[in-house]
Amino acid sequence: MFSSFNLAFAQKKSERDSVLMRIDSLTHVISVYAEYIERDLSLKNRFKLYPTENIYTFLELDTKTGRINQVQWSLDSENEGTIILNEEDLTYGYGVGSGSFELYPTQNMYQFILLDKTNGRKWHVQWGIGNDKRWIRRIY
């Protein structure tokens, strides 16, 4: 009688272990898929172009890091290009994802306010044609 009980117990344990192994495998697959979705979503809408009052100039914002490029376009290809306005990762490597940064225009056509929407930090940003006219500084 004990041997049939032990055999039945062993079969139930084996079935239970098999179910647990399947659940573990499914959990792993779901975790990998969730990471893929998160990575994919963080890349979508990462970059945003902001028009300026100068019809030939846009500011390109990396909404994940706060990096900004000044983009100049023209009908003459020799007069267009991109200039780095801010190359520093303002998240210091602790970025939350795309959409963390946003630019807001001011009444001055050359100046914007950059906002980190995750913690409220702000920067004063100025674009311009000359190197000395382009800068960014933190607002405390």
LUMSE-387307 format. One record per residue: residue in three letters; x, y, z of N, C-alpha, C in turn. Coordinates in pm, 1 decimal, always signed. Each point is the difference from the previous one (the first is absolute). Layout:
<dovos>
res: ala | nX: X | nY: Y | nZ: Z | caX: X | caY: Y | caZ: Z | cX: X | cY: Y | cZ: Z
...
</dovos>
This chain:
<dovos>
res: met | nX: +81.1 | nY: -117.8 | nZ: +0.0 | caX: -81.1 | caY: +117.8 | caZ: +0.0 | cX: +87.2 | cY: +126.6 | cZ: +0.0
res: phe | nX: +108.5 | nY: -3.4 | nZ: +78.9 | caX: +90.7 | caY: +114.9 | caZ: +2.8 | cX: +63.9 | cY: +24.6 | cZ: -135.7
res: ser | nX: +36.1 | nY: -107.5 | nZ: -69.9 | caX: +67.6 | caY: +17.2 | caZ: -128.0 | cX: -93.5 | cY: +62.8 | cZ: -103.9
res: ser | nX: -129.2 | nY: -35.4 | nZ: -0.2 | caX: -93.0 | caY: +63.2 | caZ: -94.5 | cX: -23.1 | cY: +145.9 | cZ: +39.7
res: phe | nX: -1.9 | nY: +29.8 | nZ: +129.4 | caX: -13.2 | caY: +138.2 | caZ: +46.8 | cX: +120.9 | cY: +82.7 | cZ: -42.0
res: asn | nX: +121.7 | nY: -57.7 | nZ: +19.2 | caX: +122.6 | caY: +69.6 | caZ: -38.0 | cX: +5.6 | cY: +22.3 | cZ: -150.2
res: leu | nX: -45.8 | nY: -100.3 | nZ: -76.4 | caX: -0.6 | caY: +12.6 | caZ: -144.4 | cX: -95.8 | cY: +111.7 | cZ: -43.7
res: ala | nX: -120.1 | nY: +4.7 | nZ: +57.9 | caX: -97.6 | caY: +103.9 | caZ: -32.5 | cX: +53.1 | cY: +137.4 | cZ: +40.9
res: phe | nX: +63.3 | nY: +7.7 | nZ: +117.0 | caX: +57.6 | caY: +125.2 | caZ: +48.1 | cX: +111.2 | cY: +46.4 | cZ: -93.5
res: ala | nX: +83.6 | nY: -93.6 | nZ: -44.3 | caX: +109.7 | caY: +33.1 | caZ: -91.0 | cX: -53.9 | cY: +48.8 | cZ: -134.2
res: gln | nX: -108.4 | nY: -61.5 | nZ: -48.8 | caX: -58.9 | caY: +43.8 | caZ: -126.4 | cX: -57.4 | cY: +140.9 | cZ: +13.5
res: lys | nX: -70.9 | nY: +25.6 | nZ: +109.8 | caX: -56.2 | caY: +134.0 | caZ: +22.5 | cX: +111.5 | cY: +104.5 | cZ: +10.0
res: lys | nX: +108.7 | nY: -36.3 | nZ: +71.4 | caX: +113.3 | caY: +91.6 | caZ: +14.4 | cX: +63.2 | cY: +27.6 | cZ: -135.5
res: ser | nX: +12.3 | nY: -104.2 | nZ: -82.2 | caX: +57.7 | caY: +14.7 | caZ: -132.9 | cX: -88.1 | cY: +89.3 | cZ: -87.0
res: glu | nX: -132.4 | nY: -17.9 | nZ: +6.4 | caX: -92.3 | caY: +83.3 | caZ: -76.5 | cX: +7.9 | cY: +145.7 | cZ: +47.4
res: arg | nX: +6.6 | nY: +18.2 | nZ: +132.5 | caX: +8.7 | caY: +133.4 | caZ: +57.1 | cX: +130.6 | cY: +67.6 | cZ: -43.4
res: asp | nX: +110.5 | nY: -76.1 | nZ: +3.7 | caX: +129.3 | caY: +54.7 | caZ: -42.7 | cX: -3.1 | cY: +37.4 | cZ: -148.1
res: ser | nX: -65.7 | nY: -80.9 | nZ: -79.8 | caX: -11.0 | caY: +26.4 | caZ: -142.7 | cX: -78.3 | cY: +129.4 | cZ: -24.7
res: val | nX: -108.8 | nY: +17.9 | nZ: +72.0 | caX: -79.6 | caY: +122.7 | caZ: -13.0 | cX: +82.1 | cY: +120.5 | cZ: +44.2
res: leu | nX: +72.9 | nY: -14.7 | nZ: +110.3 | caX: +83.5 | caY: +111.0 | caZ: +48.2 | cX: +108.7 | cY: +34.9 | cZ: -100.2
res: met | nX: +57.1 | nY: -101.6 | nZ: -64.5 | caX: +102.9 | caY: +25.1 | caZ: -101.3 | cX: -59.9 | cY: +74.6 | cZ: -119.2
res: arg | nX: -121.7 | nY: -35.3 | nZ: -40.6 | caX: -65.9 | caY: +69.5 | caZ: -110.1 | cX: -29.5 | cY: +144.8 | cZ: +38.4
res: ile | nX: -47.4 | nY: +20.8 | nZ: +121.5 | caX: -28.4 | caY: +136.1 | caZ: +46.9 | cX: +128.4 | cY: +82.1 | cZ: +1.5
res: asp | nX: +108.7 | nY: -60.8 | nZ: +47.7 | caX: +129.1 | caY: +69.0 | caZ: +3.7 | cX: +44.4 | cY: +37.2 | cZ: -140.8
res: ser | nX: -14.7 | nY: -92.0 | nZ: -94.3 | caX: +38.2 | caY: +27.1 | caZ: -139.4 | cX: -84.7 | cY: +112.1 | cZ: -58.3
res: leu | nX: -130.2 | nY: -4.4 | nZ: +23.6 | caX: -88.0 | caY: +104.9 | caZ: -50.7 | cX: +33.7 | cY: +135.6 | cZ: +62.1
res: thr | nX: +30.6 | nY: +0.8 | nZ: +128.0 | caX: +37.8 | caY: +123.6 | caZ: +67.7 | cX: +125.7 | cY: +58.8 | cZ: -63.3
res: his | nX: +96.0 | nY: -84.9 | nZ: -31.6 | caX: +124.0 | caY: +45.7 | caZ: -63.6 | cX: -29.4 | cY: +57.9 | cZ: -138.5
res: val | nX: -81.6 | nY: -68.3 | nZ: -79.5 | caX: -34.7 | caY: +47.1 | caZ: -133.8 | cX: -71.7 | cY: +134.8 | cZ: +8.9
res: ile | nX: -93.9 | nY: +12.8 | nZ: +91.8 | caX: -74.4 | caY: +125.7 | caZ: +17.0 | cX: +94.6 | cY: +112.1 | cZ: +41.8
res: ser | nX: +94.5 | nY: -29.9 | nZ: +87.0 | caX: +96.0 | caY: +100.1 | caZ: +45.6 | cX: +85.6 | cY: +49.8 | cZ: -116.1
res: val | nX: +49.2 | nY: -91.5 | nZ: -82.4 | caX: +82.2 | caY: +37.8 | caZ: -115.2 | cX: -83.0 | cY: +84.0 | cZ: -97.2
res: tyr | nX: -123.5 | nY: -40.6 | nZ: -24.7 | caX: -87.7 | caY: +73.8 | caZ: -90.5 | cX: -30.9 | cY: +139.4 | cZ: +55.0
res: ala | nX: -23.1 | nY: +10.7 | nZ: +129.9 | caX: -28.1 | caY: +130.3 | caZ: +62.2 | cX: +120.0 | cY: +93.3 | cZ: -13.7
res: glu | nX: +121.4 | nY: -52.3 | nZ: +15.3 | caX: +120.4 | caY: +82.3 | caZ: -18.1 | cX: +8.3 | cY: +49.9 | cZ: -143.6
res: tyr | nX: -32.7 | nY: -86.8 | nZ: -95.8 | caX: +2.0 | caY: +38.5 | caZ: -141.0 | cX: -100.8 | cY: +112.1 | cZ: -26.1
res: ile | nX: -120.7 | nY: -14.0 | nZ: +53.0 | caX: -104.0 | caY: +101.7 | caZ: -18.8 | cX: +43.6 | cY: +131.9 | cZ: +62.8
res: glu | nX: +56.1 | nY: -6.7 | nZ: +120.6 | caX: +44.8 | caY: +121.2 | caZ: +68.7 | cX: +109.2 | cY: +70.4 | cZ: -80.5
res: arg | nX: +95.7 | nY: -77.4 | nZ: -52.7 | caX: +108.5 | caY: +57.0 | caZ: -79.1 | cX: -56.3 | cY: +62.5 | cZ: -127.7
res: asp | nX: -93.5 | nY: -69.5 | nZ: -63.8 | caX: -60.6 | caY: +49.6 | caZ: -122.1 | cX: -75.5 | cY: +129.9 | cZ: +26.3
res: leu | nX: -77.1 | nY: +5.1 | nZ: +108.2 | caX: -76.5 | caY: +120.2 | caZ: +32.7 | cX: +91.1 | cY: +116.5 | cZ: +35.0
res: ser | nX: +115.0 | nY: -28.9 | nZ: +63.9 | caX: +88.6 | caY: +109.6 | caZ: +38.4 | cX: +70.4 | cY: +59.7 | cZ: -121.5
res: leu | nX: +3.1 | nY: -72.1 | nZ: -112.2 | caX: +62.0 | caY: +54.7 | caZ: -120.4 | cX: -99.4 | cY: +79.4 | cZ: -84.3
res: lys | nX: -127.5 | nY: -31.3 | nZ: +12.7 | caX: -100.4 | caY: +73.4 | caZ: -76.3 | cX: -17.2 | cY: +139.1 | cZ: +60.1
res: asn | nX: -13.5 | nY: +96.0 | nZ: -86.3 | caX: -17.7 | caY: +139.9 | caZ: +41.3 | cX: +117.2 | cY: +53.1 | cZ: +81.7
res: arg | nX: +116.1 | nY: -59.0 | nZ: -19.1 | caX: +116.1 | caY: +44.0 | caZ: +77.8 | cX: +46.7 | cY: +139.0 | cZ: -44.1
res: phe | nX: -5.0 | nY: +26.6 | nZ: -129.0 | caX: +48.9 | caY: +127.8 | caZ: -51.3 | cX: -117.3 | cY: +86.7 | cZ: -43.9
res: lys | nX: +12.4 | nY: +129.5 | nZ: +27.6 | caX: -107.1 | caY: +93.0 | caZ: -33.8 | cX: +62.3 | cY: +126.6 | cZ: -58.6
res: leu | nX: -60.5 | nY: +50.9 | nZ: -108.1 | caX: +44.9 | caY: +125.0 | caZ: -60.6 | cX: -89.0 | cY: +114.5 | cZ: +45.9
res: tyr | nX: +64.7 | nY: +107.7 | nZ: +43.9 | caX: -71.0 | caY: +120.4 | caZ: +44.1 | cX: +30.0 | cY: +112.2 | cZ: -98.5
res: pro | nX: -102.5 | nY: +59.9 | nZ: -58.9 | caX: +25.3 | caY: +113.2 | caZ: -89.6 | cX: +42.7 | cY: +122.3 | cZ: +80.9
res: thr | nX: +80.2 | nY: +82.2 | nZ: -61.2 | caX: +32.7 | caY: +130.3 | caZ: +58.1 | cX: -69.4 | cY: +104.1 | cZ: -87.3
res: glu | nX: +12.0 | nY: +126.1 | nZ: +35.7 | caX: -60.2 | caY: +105.5 | caZ: -82.5 | cX: +79.8 | cY: +23.1 | cZ: -127.6
res: asn | nX: +121.3 | nY: -53.8 | nZ: -5.9 | caX: +79.0 | caY: +2.7 | caZ: -122.9 | cX: -46.4 | cY: -118.6 | cZ: -84.3
res: ile | nX: -53.4 | nY: +25.5 | nZ: -118.4 | caX: -61.4 | caY: -107.9 | caZ: -78.1 | cX: +100.8 | cY: -107.3 | cZ: -43.5
res: tyr | nX: +129.0 | nY: +27.6 | nZ: +8.6 | caX: +101.7 | caY: -95.4 | caZ: -41.9 | cX: +63.4 | cY: -76.2 | cZ: +115.9
res: thr | nX: -45.2 | nY: +25.1 | nZ: +121.9 | caX: +63.8 | caY: -59.5 | caZ: +117.9 | cX: -99.9 | cY: -75.3 | cZ: +85.8
res: phe | nX: +37.9 | nY: -121.3 | nZ: +36.2 | caX: -74.6 | caY: -82.7 | caZ: +94.8 | cX: +94.3 | cY: -41.9 | cZ: +111.3
res: leu | nX: -55.9 | nY: -33.4 | nZ: +114.3 | caX: +77.6 | caY: -61.9 | caZ: +107.1 | cX: -44.8 | cY: -145.3 | cZ: +9.6
res: glu | nX: +96.9 | nY: -90.4 | nZ: -4.4 | caX: -27.6 | caY: -142.6 | caZ: +11.3 | cX: +32.9 | cY: -42.9 | cZ: +143.8
res: leu | nX: -101.4 | nY: -47.0 | nZ: +71.5 | caX: +16.7 | caY: -41.0 | caZ: +139.1 | cX: -4.9 | cY: -151.3 | cZ: +11.0
res: asp | nX: +99.3 | nY: -56.2 | nZ: +67.4 | caX: -4.8 | caY: -141.0 | caZ: +39.5 | cX: -77.7 | cY: -1.1 | cZ: +131.1
res: thr | nX: -126.1 | nY: -41.6 | nZ: -4.2 | caX: -86.9 | caY: +9.5 | caZ: +116.9 | cX: +37.1 | cY: -98.3 | cZ: +110.3
res: lys | nX: +95.5 | nY: -88.8 | nZ: -28.5 | caX: +45.2 | caY: -93.6 | caZ: +102.5 | cX: +118.8 | cY: +54.5 | cZ: +78.6
res: thr | nX: +89.3 | nY: +74.1 | nZ: -66.8 | caX: +124.3 | caY: +44.4 | caZ: +64.9 | cX: +9.6 | cY: +151.1 | cZ: +20.4
res: gly | nX: -80.9 | nY: +77.7 | nZ: -71.3 | caX: +9.7 | caY: +145.2 | caZ: +7.6 | cX: +101.6 | cY: +59.1 | cZ: -95.8
res: arg | nX: +62.5 | nY: -84.0 | nZ: -83.1 | caX: +94.8 | caY: +53.2 | caZ: -98.7 | cX: -77.1 | cY: +79.3 | cZ: -106.0
res: ile | nX: +62.0 | nY: +109.8 | nZ: -46.1 | caX: -66.1 | caY: +87.5 | caZ: -96.7 | cX: +94.6 | cY: +29.7 | cZ: -116.2
res: asn | nX: -54.0 | nY: -8.2 | nZ: -121.9 | caX: +71.3 | caY: +40.5 | caZ: -120.6 | cX: -76.7 | cY: +113.5 | cZ: -65.7
res: gln | nX: +73.6 | nY: +93.0 | nZ: -57.9 | caX: -60.8 | caY: +105.4 | caZ: -80.3 | cX: +5.7 | cY: -47.8 | cZ: -144.7
res: val | nX: -114.8 | nY: -7.0 | nZ: -64.7 | caX: -9.3 | caY: -51.2 | caZ: -136.9 | cX: -32.5 | cY: +115.4 | cZ: -93.4
res: gln | nX: +87.5 | nY: +20.7 | nZ: -97.2 | caX: -15.9 | caY: +106.5 | caZ: -98.7 | cX: -31.7 | cY: -67.2 | cZ: -133.9
res: trp | nX: -110.1 | nY: +38.9 | nZ: -62.1 | caX: -32.8 | caY: -54.3 | caZ: -131.6 | cX: +1.0 | cY: +112.5 | cZ: -101.6
res: ser | nX: +14.3 | nY: -38.5 | nZ: -126.3 | caX: +6.1 | caY: +99.7 | caZ: -106.5 | cX: -29.8 | cY: -68.5 | cZ: -133.0
res: leu | nX: -38.1 | nY: +78.1 | nZ: -98.8 | caX: -14.5 | caY: -54.3 | caZ: -135.1 | cX: +137.2 | cY: -24.6 | cZ: -61.3
res: asp | nX: +101.7 | nY: +63.6 | nZ: +55.9 | caX: +138.8 | caY: -19.3 | caZ: -42.5 | cX: +66.2 | cY: -96.2 | cZ: +98.9
res: ser | nX: +34.7 | nY: -118.0 | nZ: -44.9 | caX: +52.3 | caY: -103.5 | caZ: +91.1 | cX: +128.6 | cY: +41.8 | cZ: +70.9
res: glu | nX: +72.0 | nY: +97.0 | nZ: -55.6 | caX: +123.0 | caY: +44.4 | caZ: +65.5 | cX: -27.5 | cY: +86.9 | cZ: +121.8
res: asn | nX: -123.5 | nY: +45.4 | nZ: +15.9 | caX: -35.5 | caY: +85.7 | caZ: +112.8 | cX: -83.9 | cY: -72.3 | cZ: +104.5
res: glu | nX: -4.3 | nY: -131.4 | nZ: -4.7 | caX: -75.7 | caY: -72.4 | caZ: +101.6 | cX: +89.0 | cY: -95.5 | cZ: +76.7
res: gly | nX: -44.2 | nY: -31.6 | nZ: +122.5 | caX: +77.8 | caY: -89.4 | caZ: +83.6 | cX: -50.4 | cY: +3.0 | cZ: +143.4
res: thr | nX: +73.3 | nY: -70.2 | nZ: +83.8 | caX: -35.6 | caY: -11.7 | caZ: +140.7 | cX: +117.4 | cY: +45.2 | cZ: +85.3
res: ile | nX: -30.5 | nY: +79.1 | nZ: +102.9 | caX: +101.0 | caY: +48.2 | caZ: +94.5 | cX: -43.2 | cY: -44.4 | cZ: +139.5
res: ile | nX: +94.0 | nY: -54.0 | nZ: +75.9 | caX: -31.7 | caY: -43.6 | caZ: +136.6 | cX: -16.6 | cY: +122.0 | cZ: +89.4
res: leu | nX: -113.3 | nY: +5.6 | nZ: +67.5 | caX: -24.2 | caY: +108.5 | caZ: +95.3 | cX: +29.6 | cY: -49.9 | cZ: +142.1
res: asn | nX: -41.5 | nY: -122.4 | nZ: +27.5 | caX: +29.5 | caY: -62.5 | caZ: +130.0 | cX: +27.7 | cY: -148.0 | cZ: -23.8
res: glu | nX: +123.7 | nY: -43.4 | nZ: +25.4 | caX: +32.9 | caY: -140.6 | caZ: -20.1 | cX: +4.5 | cY: -79.6 | cZ: +131.2
res: glu | nX: -27.3 | nY: +65.6 | nZ: +111.6 | caX: +4.7 | caY: -66.9 | caZ: +130.4 | cX: -130.5 | cY: -75.2 | cZ: +28.0
res: asp | nX: +13.2 | nY: -124.1 | nZ: +45.1 | caX: -115.9 | caY: -77.9 | caZ: +42.2 | cX: -44.3 | cY: +55.3 | cZ: +135.0
res: leu | nX: -112.1 | nY: +69.8 | nZ: +1.5 | caX: -45.9 | caY: +67.0 | caZ: +121.5 | cX: -63.1 | cY: -95.6 | cZ: +100.9
res: thr | nX: -13.2 | nY: -127.7 | nZ: -36.2 | caX: -52.4 | caY: -98.8 | caZ: +94.2 | cX: +111.8 | cY: -61.0 | cZ: +83.1
res: tyr | nX: +124.7 | nY: +29.3 | nZ: -38.0 | caX: +118.0 | caY: -56.7 | caZ: +65.3 | cX: -4.7 | cY: -152.7 | cZ: -1.7
res: gly | nX: -55.8 | nY: -55.9 | nZ: -107.4 | caX: -7.2 | caY: -144.9 | caZ: -16.0 | cX: -117.2 | cY: -65.4 | cZ: +69.4
res: tyr | nX: -85.5 | nY: +79.2 | nZ: +63.2 | caX: -115.1 | caY: -56.1 | caZ: +72.0 | cX: -131.3 | cY: +37.9 | cZ: -67.5
res: gly | nX: +1.2 | nY: -1.1 | nZ: -134.0 | caX: -118.4 | caY: +40.2 | caZ: -74.9 | cX: -118.0 | cY: -92.5 | cZ: +22.2
res: val | nX: -118.2 | nY: +57.8 | nZ: +2.9 | caX: -122.7 | caY: -75.8 | caZ: +23.2 | cX: -56.4 | cY: -52.0 | cZ: -131.3
res: gly | nX: +15.9 | nY: +74.4 | nZ: -106.3 | caX: -54.0 | caY: -41.2 | caZ: -128.4 | cX: -32.3 | cY: +119.7 | cZ: -86.0
res: ser | nX: -40.5 | nY: -29.2 | nZ: -122.5 | caX: -36.4 | caY: +107.8 | caZ: -91.5 | cX: -113.4 | cY: +81.5 | cZ: +58.4
res: gly | nX: +2.3 | nY: +126.9 | nZ: -30.4 | caX: -105.5 | caY: +88.6 | caZ: +48.9 | cX: +32.5 | cY: +65.6 | cZ: +131.7
res: ser | nX: +119.5 | nY: -23.0 | nZ: +53.4 | caX: +37.2 | caY: +58.5 | caZ: +128.6 | cX: +30.3 | cY: +148.7 | cZ: -10.8
res: phe | nX: +44.7 | nY: +45.3 | nZ: -118.0 | caX: +36.7 | caY: +140.8 | caZ: -18.6 | cX: -92.3 | cY: +66.2 | cZ: -100.9
res: glu | nX: -24.1 | nY: +128.7 | nZ: +23.6 | caX: -86.4 | caY: +78.5 | caZ: -88.9 | cX: +55.7 | cY: +141.7 | cZ: -8.5
res: leu | nX: -6.5 | nY: +59.7 | nZ: -120.1 | caX: +41.6 | caY: +138.7 | caZ: -19.9 | cX: -122.8 | cY: +90.6 | cZ: -5.3
res: tyr | nX: +12.6 | nY: +116.8 | nZ: +62.6 | caX: -107.4 | caY: +98.5 | caZ: +0.0 | cX: +55.8 | cY: +131.9 | cZ: -52.0
res: pro | nX: -61.8 | nY: +58.8 | nZ: -102.9 | caX: +49.7 | caY: +127.9 | caZ: -52.2 | cX: -27.5 | cY: +112.8 | cZ: +98.4
res: thr | nX: +83.5 | nY: +101.8 | nZ: -6.1 | caX: -21.5 | caY: +120.9 | caZ: +79.3 | cX: -40.5 | cY: +112.8 | cZ: -96.3
res: gln | nX: -17.2 | nY: +119.4 | nZ: +50.2 | caX: -32.4 | caY: +115.2 | caZ: -85.2 | cX: +118.8 | cY: +40.6 | cZ: -86.6
res: asn | nX: +121.1 | nY: -41.5 | nZ: +38.7 | caX: +120.4 | caY: +27.8 | caZ: -78.1 | cX: +16.2 | cY: -113.6 | cZ: -101.0
res: met | nX: +4.7 | nY: +32.0 | nZ: -128.2 | caX: +2.0 | caY: -105.2 | caZ: -103.8 | cX: +122.1 | cY: -91.7 | cZ: +8.2
res: tyr | nX: +106.2 | nY: +42.4 | nZ: +65.7 | caX: +122.2 | caY: -79.1 | caZ: +9.2 | cX: +7.1 | cY: -85.3 | cZ: +127.0
res: gln | nX: -94.7 | nY: +16.0 | nZ: +89.7 | caX: +11.9 | caY: -66.5 | caZ: +130.0 | cX: -120.1 | cY: -89.1 | cZ: +30.4
res: phe | nX: +33.8 | nY: -113.7 | nZ: +62.8 | caX: -99.3 | caY: -98.7 | caZ: +41.1 | cX: +28.9 | cY: -40.2 | cZ: +143.5
res: ile | nX: -98.4 | nY: -59.4 | nZ: +63.8 | caX: +19.4 | caY: -62.9 | caZ: +130.6 | cX: -8.4 | cY: -150.4 | cZ: -21.8
res: leu | nX: +99.9 | nY: -73.3 | nZ: +47.2 | caX: +1.0 | caY: -146.2 | caZ: -6.2 | cX: -43.4 | cY: -51.7 | cZ: +136.3
res: leu | nX: -100.9 | nY: -85.5 | nZ: +0.9 | caX: -53.5 | caY: -54.8 | caZ: +125.2 | cX: +20.5 | cY: -150.3 | cZ: +4.7
res: asp | nX: +56.0 | nY: -48.2 | nZ: +111.8 | caX: +5.5 | caY: -143.3 | caZ: +28.1 | cX: -129.9 | cY: -33.3 | cZ: +71.8
res: lys | nX: -90.7 | nY: -66.6 | nZ: -69.6 | caX: -133.9 | caY: -24.7 | caZ: +54.3 | cX: -1.7 | cY: -106.9 | cZ: +108.3
res: thr | nX: +110.9 | nY: -70.2 | nZ: +20.9 | caX: +2.4 | caY: -101.5 | caZ: +105.8 | cX: +31.1 | cY: +58.3 | cZ: +136.4
res: asn | nX: +73.8 | nY: +112.3 | nZ: +3.7 | caX: +36.6 | caY: +55.2 | caZ: +130.9 | cX: -8.1 | cY: +152.9 | cZ: +7.8
res: gly | nX: -40.9 | nY: +64.4 | nZ: -108.9 | caX: -21.2 | caY: +144.0 | caZ: +3.6 | cX: +122.8 | cY: +86.5 | cZ: -22.6
res: arg | nX: +116.0 | nY: -59.1 | nZ: -26.5 | caX: +118.2 | caY: +82.7 | caZ: -27.2 | cX: -22.0 | cY: +78.1 | cZ: -128.9
res: lys | nX: +60.5 | nY: +120.0 | nZ: -7.4 | caX: -19.0 | caY: +88.7 | caZ: -113.4 | cX: +133.5 | cY: +56.3 | cZ: -48.2
res: trp | nX: +7.0 | nY: +28.9 | nZ: -130.8 | caX: +116.3 | caY: +62.7 | caZ: -60.7 | cX: -45.8 | cY: +112.6 | cZ: -91.6
res: his | nX: +80.7 | nY: +103.0 | nZ: -7.5 | caX: -20.4 | caY: +111.5 | caZ: -92.0 | cX: +84.2 | cY: -33.5 | cZ: -123.2
res: val | nX: -63.2 | nY: -5.3 | nZ: -116.9 | caX: +66.5 | caY: -40.8 | caZ: -124.1 | cX: -6.4 | cY: +115.0 | cZ: -99.7
res: gln | nX: +113.2 | nY: +28.5 | nZ: -63.7 | caX: +1.3 | caY: +100.2 | caZ: -106.8 | cX: +65.2 | cY: -59.6 | cZ: -123.5
res: trp | nX: -66.0 | nY: +16.5 | nZ: -114.2 | caX: +59.0 | caY: -39.9 | caZ: -126.8 | cX: +44.6 | cY: +125.8 | cZ: -72.8
res: gly | nX: +87.9 | nY: -16.0 | nZ: -96.7 | caX: +47.5 | caY: +113.8 | caZ: -76.9 | cX: +91.1 | cY: -45.5 | cZ: -111.9
res: ile | nX: +36.1 | nY: +94.2 | nZ: -84.4 | caX: +84.9 | caY: -31.7 | caZ: -114.1 | cX: +146.1 | cY: -15.6 | cZ: +43.4
res: gly | nX: +49.7 | nY: +89.6 | nZ: +83.2 | caX: +138.9 | caY: -7.1 | caZ: +44.3 | cX: +17.9 | cY: -92.3 | cZ: +120.4
res: asn | nX: +120.4 | nY: -56.6 | nZ: +13.6 | caX: +29.2 | caY: -89.6 | caZ: +113.4 | cX: -26.1 | cY: +67.5 | cZ: +134.3
res: asp | nX: +33.7 | nY: +128.0 | nZ: +8.4 | caX: -17.8 | caY: +71.2 | caZ: +127.2 | cX: -147.0 | cY: +31.6 | cZ: +28.4
res: lys | nX: -87.0 | nY: -22.9 | nZ: -96.5 | caX: -143.2 | caY: +26.8 | caZ: +17.2 | cX: -78.5 | cY: -125.1 | cZ: +42.1
res: arg | nX: +66.0 | nY: -115.2 | nZ: +0.2 | caX: -67.1 | caY: -125.7 | caZ: +36.2 | cX: +48.7 | cY: -44.7 | cZ: +137.8
res: trp | nX: -94.9 | nY: -19.8 | nZ: +91.3 | caX: +38.8 | caY: -45.2 | caZ: +133.9 | cX: -119.5 | cY: -59.0 | cZ: +73.1
res: ile | nX: +31.0 | nY: -65.4 | nZ: +111.2 | caX: -101.6 | caY: -53.8 | caZ: +88.6 | cX: +52.0 | cY: +15.4 | cZ: +142.6
res: arg | nX: -88.4 | nY: +40.9 | nZ: +91.5 | caX: +41.4 | caY: +9.9 | caZ: +139.8 | cX: -118.3 | cY: -37.1 | cZ: +88.6
res: arg | nX: +33.8 | nY: -60.6 | nZ: +109.6 | caX: -100.5 | caY: -49.7 | caZ: +94.5 | cX: -67.2 | cY: +116.5 | cZ: +72.0
res: ile | nX: -129.5 | nY: -10.5 | nZ: +20.0 | caX: -76.7 | caY: +96.4 | caZ: +79.5 | cX: -24.5 | cY: -64.6 | cZ: +135.2
res: tyr | nX: +45.1 | nY: +65.1 | nZ: +106.2 | caX: -18.2 | caY: -55.5 | caZ: +135.7 | cX: -113.8 | cY: +68.2 | cZ: +70.8
</dovos>
